[in-house]
Amino acid sequence: MTGGNDVGGTRGIIGIVLGLAAGLAFGAGGAIVKPLLESPGSSR
């Protein structure tokens, strides 16, 4: 970790990674929550 100008690039990469992670989280969350809402008995 040298720092300097690399910080800007690292922030950009982190932003992209967080964006992808958030997208996957919402997609997976929707896929998991939807069937649970459709069958309340299995949610507990």
C-alpha angles and dihedrals in degrees: 000000000000098000120199116096090358089076093073092051092046091053090051092051092046090050091052092046092049090048092052091044091051091050092050091046092053092045094048092041091053092047091050100040097046096064090043090055090047091053108034091176092069095046089081 
